[in-house]
């Protein structure tokens, strides 16, 4: 598996042109986690540009997690706010020419 990792990664970068790639170490224990700059340098080795390599470690991961979470919770959220209606008896704010004439 390790033998073909770099060649598979290079083929993947050519196919997807380096967009929306996530680089992970698949660490199972906290001591196995690599630093983000080490992983970004690994992305440069795979043929990513510097900005794409940094995005593969940070931005793309957050976007994928957020997208997955929003798909689980809701298809879309719409918030509506009702405007308060002016009360019928409170005509003090209207000028005299705009008030309705009522016959009592």
Secondary structure as GFF3:
##gff-version 3
##sequence-region A 1 104
A	DSSP	three_ten_helix	2	4	.	.	.	ID=ss1
A	DSSP	alpha_helix	5	16	.	.	.	ID=ss2
A	DSSP	three_ten_helix	30	32	.	.	.	ID=ss3
A	DSSP	alpha_helix	36	45	.	.	.	ID=ss4
A	DSSP	alpha_helix	50	57	.	.	.	ID=ss5
A	DSSP	alpha_helix	59	73	.	.	.	ID=ss6
A	DSSP	three_ten_helix	96	98	.	.	.	ID=ss7
###
